């Protein structure tokens, strides 16, 4: 699996989902509406009524030229089906589009989408696993192998929590993290199926917009499982999510010690065992996360949360 040099999944941050018919789509995509926004996903699927799909495509054709400008967030389009992907690929001025989000991806349908993009596509594809196939490991493994064997540009697997709960006839309850629900089991399964093979897995949305306490707790639990990037459905969620990505000073100190050229094979630091042979990947990820999201400072908001608040004025 090869990734474009300009794309780093760590920089997804909180991905703001907006309908492709949103009146501020141009300003959001160029960074004028939310200057601190790291990534945006314009949706032509569940967030769009079927009757509004022609309007969504017209809106995209209007705003794509403005997205070619330098700067702004990473920009993705969640397509409704392969026909919509093909239609968008036929539009002009796609250079400002980072990639596509493929909904309800399975081993059975992924090739229909990825075949349109091709292995040499400059556009990233993020596959969203959110159908009942997730409840069995065989389809996840087939999907992973399909991507790896085809050499497709798929660095990220998105986890669709609400659709999976819908398959169980459930909905999130305010105050409960995803890990207090059946989702926790399946998040761990997706992480195990993809992350060891070099993929990044993102975290599901928390749909209760007025509960930042639970969102912050859940985002911290996401990070503890190695998930990076999380769907946000309201700008107020972004600072809370990205604050969880800030690195604890002690963790950064340990990571740097592990990466040191003269590091012993095993040593003790801050009461913990550090072993470069087994902790190297964690240390690299920790240092990179600190570079992007900053280091937590005692007695203050996380740097990422400060960054968003300053950008919002």
Secondary structure as the mmCIF struct_conf table of DSSP 4:
data_model
#
loop_
_struct_conf.conf_type_id
_struct_conf.id
_struct_conf.beg_label_comp_id
_struct_conf.beg_label_asym_id
_struct_conf.beg_label_seq_id
_struct_conf.end_label_comp_id
_struct_conf.end_label_asym_id
_struct_conf.end_label_seq_id
TURN_TY1_P TURN_TY1_P1 UNK A 5 UNK A 6
HELX_RH_3T_P HELX_RH_3T_P1 UNK A 9 UNK A 12
STRN STRN1 UNK A 14 UNK A 19
TURN_TY1_P TURN_TY1_P2 UNK A 20 UNK A 21
TURN_TY1_P TURN_TY1_P3 UNK A 23 UNK A 24
HELX_RH_AL_P HELX_RH_AL_P1 UNK A 25 UNK A 30
TURN_TY1_P TURN_TY1_P4 UNK A 31 UNK A 31
BEND BEND1 UNK A 32 UNK A 33
TURN_TY1_P TURN_TY1_P5 UNK A 35 UNK A 36
STRN STRN2 UNK A 39 UNK A 43
BEND BEND2 UNK A 44 UNK A 45
TURN_TY1_P TURN_TY1_P6 UNK A 46 UNK A 47
BEND BEND3 UNK A 48 UNK A 48
HELX_RH_3T_P HELX_RH_3T_P2 UNK A 50 UNK A 52
HELX_RH_AL_P HELX_RH_AL_P2 UNK A 53 UNK A 67
TURN_TY1_P TURN_TY1_P7 UNK A 68 UNK A 68
BEND BEND4 UNK A 69 UNK A 70
BEND BEND5 UNK A 72 UNK A 72
STRN STRN3 UNK A 74 UNK A 79
BEND BEND6 UNK A 80 UNK A 81
HELX_RH_AL_P HELX_RH_AL_P3 UNK A 82 UNK A 89
TURN_TY1_P TURN_TY1_P8 UNK A 90 UNK A 90
BEND BEND7 UNK A 91 UNK A 92
TURN_TY1_P TURN_TY1_P9 UNK A 95 UNK A 96
STRN STRN4 UNK A 99 UNK A 102
TURN_TY1_P TURN_TY1_P10 UNK A 103 UNK A 104
TURN_TY1_P TURN_TY1_P11 UNK A 107 UNK A 109
HELX_RH_AL_P HELX_RH_AL_P4 UNK A 110 UNK A 117
TURN_TY1_P TURN_TY1_P12 UNK A 119 UNK A 120
BEND BEND8 UNK A 122 UNK A 123
STRN STRN5 UNK A 124 UNK A 129
BEND BEND9 UNK A 131 UNK A 131
HELX_RH_3T_P HELX_RH_3T_P3 UNK A 132 UNK A 135
BEND BEND10 UNK A 136 UNK A 136
HELX_RH_AL_P HELX_RH_AL_P5 UNK A 137 UNK A 150
TURN_TY1_P TURN_TY1_P13 UNK A 151 UNK A 151
STRN STRN6 UNK A 156 UNK A 159
HELX_RH_AL_P HELX_RH_AL_P6 UNK A 161 UNK A 167
TURN_TY1_P TURN_TY1_P14 UNK A 168 UNK A 169
HELX_LH_PP_P HELX_LH_PP_P1 UNK A 172 UNK A 173
TURN_TY1_P TURN_TY1_P15 UNK A 174 UNK A 175
HELX_RH_3T_P HELX_RH_3T_P4 UNK A 178 UNK A 180
BEND BEND11 UNK A 181 UNK A 181
TURN_TY1_P TURN_TY1_P16 UNK A 182 UNK A 182
HELX_RH_AL_P HELX_RH_AL_P7 UNK A 183 UNK A 194
HELX_RH_3T_P HELX_RH_3T_P5 UNK A 195 UNK A 197
TURN_TY1_P TURN_TY1_P17 UNK A 198 UNK A 198
STRN STRN7 UNK A 200 UNK A 201
HELX_LH_PP_P HELX_LH_PP_P2 UNK A 202 UNK A 202
STRN STRN8 UNK A 203 UNK A 203
HELX_LH_PP_P HELX_LH_PP_P3 UNK A 204 UNK A 205
TURN_TY1_P TURN_TY1_P18 UNK A 209 UNK A 210
HELX_RH_AL_P HELX_RH_AL_P8 UNK A 212 UNK A 224
TURN_TY1_P TURN_TY1_P19 UNK A 225 UNK A 226
STRN STRN9 UNK A 230 UNK A 232
BEND BEND12 UNK A 233 UNK A 234
TURN_TY1_P TURN_TY1_P20 UNK A 235 UNK A 235
HELX_RH_AL_P HELX_RH_AL_P9 UNK A 236 UNK A 243
TURN_TY1_P TURN_TY1_P21 UNK A 244 UNK A 245
BEND BEND13 UNK A 246 UNK A 246
STRN STRN10 UNK A 247 UNK A 247
HELX_LH_PP_P HELX_LH_PP_P4 UNK A 248 UNK A 248
HELX_RH_AL_P HELX_RH_AL_P10 UNK A 249 UNK A 259
TURN_TY1_P TURN_TY1_P22 UNK A 261 UNK A 262
BEND BEND14 UNK A 265 UNK A 266
STRN STRN11 UNK A 267 UNK A 269
TURN_TY1_P TURN_TY1_P23 UNK A 270 UNK A 271
STRN STRN12 UNK A 272 UNK A 274
HELX_RH_AL_P HELX_RH_AL_P11 UNK A 276 UNK A 293
STRN STRN13 UNK A 295 UNK A 295
TURN_TY1_P TURN_TY1_P24 UNK A 298 UNK A 299
BEND BEND15 UNK A 300 UNK A 300
HELX_RH_AL_P HELX_RH_AL_P12 UNK A 303 UNK A 312
#
